[in-house]
Amino acid sequence: MQVTEKLQFESSEHREIYEYVERHGSVGPDDIADHVGIGRDELDGELAALQDAGYLEERDGHLRVALDTGAEETYSTAEFEFTVRPAQEDDMTGLVGTIRSVAEEQTYIEAETIAGVLDQEGVLLRHNELESRVFFVACVGNEVVGWCHIGTHEIEKLNHTAELTVGVLDAYRGFGIGGRLLDRGVRWAEDNGYERLYQSLPATNQAAIRFLEANGWVTEAIRKYHYKIDGEYVAEQMMAIML
């Protein structure tokens, strides 16, 4: 299922099952059966129908929302090998830790907000009638060292746009990881029919601004005195790229 696909269910039971899985990220069949109030035999038929329709997929005995986010990609540097892949629910702890580390060091307000939402909801992947979000992670071994997040609004007048955030731990910068993550996010957005990506940063985060500019992003607006960081007013720099 692509993130731009509208949700259309054959029955109220299908909708209830899907929404339960979507809210919880990864759910075992017994928990779904208890929530919906049906037996396992009947549930297995409902789950099979949702999987055949491309709404859910099973991994390691658990159900999760099925979104086409592609495969793992592997890259090599002189120092190490790293992978860029779709994030999985068990990446949550490492991903949130990486986002918070980058947000604290570079003052990345939007990323900090996303980390807070993940902590509150406890779910990475979302696709419902109000919003969608996907994450890609860069990993060295089993360590999450960077991320790219794309969040969308299921509102007709905004459904051609998506918000993107990207970041890499300080120790792993300068190896091309950020560029690979950004490229993966942009390619995914293009494949899903989005026309414009945007994000906002404090104007003091010049490293991130230069990185985006080098990759074709432009400044669309600056809002003065938008943030107050350590007692000082800081402008918000609003950047975007047309795909």
N, C-alpha and C positions, 0 to 999 in steps of 0.2 A: 504494500500500500504506500502510495506517495502522500506526503504531508498535505499536498494541495487537494487531495481527494476528499469530497464531502462525505460525512458519515451518514449512511442510510442502512437501517437495520430491517431485517425481515419480520422481527417480532419484538415485543417489549422485553421478553426474556433475553434476547440477544443484546439489546441495549443495556440492560441491567448488568449482564455478565461483563460486557466490554467496559462499561464505566467503572465497575469494581476493580477490574484488572488495571485499567488506566490510572486510577487513583493510587494504587498500591505498588505499581511498578513490576513486581514479580510475585505471582501468587500460585500456591498449590491447588490442585483440583478439589481437595477436601474442603479447603477454606471457601472456595467459590460455591460449592454445593451447600455448605452451611449458610452462607449469606443469602443465596437465592432461594433456598428451601426446597431443593429437588434432590432426587436420588442420583447416585453416581452414574447409573446406566443412562438415565435421561440426560444428565449433564454431559456425558461423553459425546452424545449425539449433537448437542448444542455447540460444544467446543469444536467438534469436527467441522460443523457448518461454518463457524466463525473463522476457523483456520483456512478452509477452502475458499472463503470469500476474501482472504488476505487481511483480516482485521487482527487476528491474534496468531502468535507462533509459540511453540513449546521449546524450551531449552532446559535440560537437566531436570525434567519432571515438573517444571513450573511454566505457567503461561505469562506472556507479556505482550504488549502492543507490538504489532509487526509494522515497521516502517523501513522502507528501502533506503538504507544509509551506506550501502557499499561494503567493500571488503577492506581488510588490513593491507597497508602499504609499508614496505620496509625500505629504509635508506641507510647509507653508510657514510661515516665521516672517518677521518684519519684516526680519531680517538675512540669512537664507539659506533654501535649500530642502534638505530631507533626505529620504532614503528609508529605509524599514524593510523588510527582505526576508530570506528564508532565506539562510543563509551557504552559500558554495560553497567547494570545496577550495582554490581559488586565493586565498581570503580569509585563509588560515592565518597568514601572516606579520603582516598588519595586525591581525588579531583577537588573536593571542597578545600582540603588542606593546601593544595597548590594555588587555587584561586585566592584564598585568603592571604597566602604568603606574598603573591604578586601584588595584590590590592594594597596591602599594608606598605610594601616597599615603594611602590610607584604612585600611590594615591589614585587608585582606579575605582571610582565610585560605583560605576555600573556593574563591574565585576563583583565588588563587595556586596551589592544588592542581590545579585544572582546567588552568591554563596549563602546569603541569609534565607532566600526562598528555598533553596535545596535543603538546608537544615530544617526548615519549618515543615516542608512537605514530605521530605524523605524519599523523593522520586526524581530520577533524572529525566527520563523520556516522558513527554506529554503530547497528546494529540486528542483534543476534544473540540467542542463546538465554539469555544471561546479563544483558545490559544493552542499553540504547538511549540515545542522546543526540542532540539537535538543537540548532542555534544559529540565532538571528536576529541580524542586524547592522543598525546604523544607520550610514548613510554620508552624508557631505557631499562631493559630487563623488565622487572615487575613494578618499577616506580613510575608514577604519573608525573611527568616533568613539564607538561604544557597542555593547553586546551584550546578549543574553538567552540563557541556556543552560538547557536542561531535560534532566535526566538521570533515567533510570528503572531499576528493578531488575526483571528478569523472574522474580520469585519470587511465587508465588500470594498469600502473605499480605501482600505489599507492593505488588502491582501496581495498587493504587488510588491510590498516592502517587507524587510525583515531586519531585526537588530542583530548585530554580530559583536561578540567580544572575543579577544584572543590574548593569550599570555603564556610566558615561558619562565620557569624558575631561573634566577640570576645565574646559577652555576652552569646552566645549559644554553645560555645565549651566545650568539656568534657562530653557531654551527648550522644555521639554516632551518632550525626547527620551527620557528615562528612563521617563516615564509611557507613552509610545507603545510602547516596548520591552516594558515589563511587561505592558501590555494585550495585546500580540501573543502573548506567552508564555502568559498565562492563557487567552486564547481558544483557542489551539492545544491546551492541556491539556484544556480542557472538551470540545472537539470530539473528542478522542481518549479520552474516558471517564474521565479522572482525577478524583478526588474531593477531593484534598488536595495542596497544594504546601507545601514547607517549605524553610527554609535557616537557617544559623547564622552569626552575626557576632560579632566581639569587641564587648563592651558599650561600648567606647570609641568605636566607629564610630557616633556618634549621628546623623550626617547621613543615613546609610543607614537606620538604625532609624526615624527620623522619616518618611522617604520611604515606607517600607513601611507604617507605621502609618496614614499619610494615605491609603493605598490599600487599607485594610481588613485588613491583616495584624495578628496579635496575638502577644504573647509567650506561649509555652507553658511555658517553663522557663528557668532560669538556672543554669549550672554555674560555681560559683566557682573561681577559680584554674586554669581550664582551659588557658589559653594563658600562655606566658611570652614577653613581647615587650620587647626591650631591657632584659632583666633584671628586668622587673616582671610580677607575676602579673595577668592580666586575665580577667574572667569571659566565658563564652560565652553569648550571648543567642540562644535557639532560638525562631524565629518560624515561623508557618504561616498559611495561609488555607484555609478550606473552600470548595469551588467549588459 
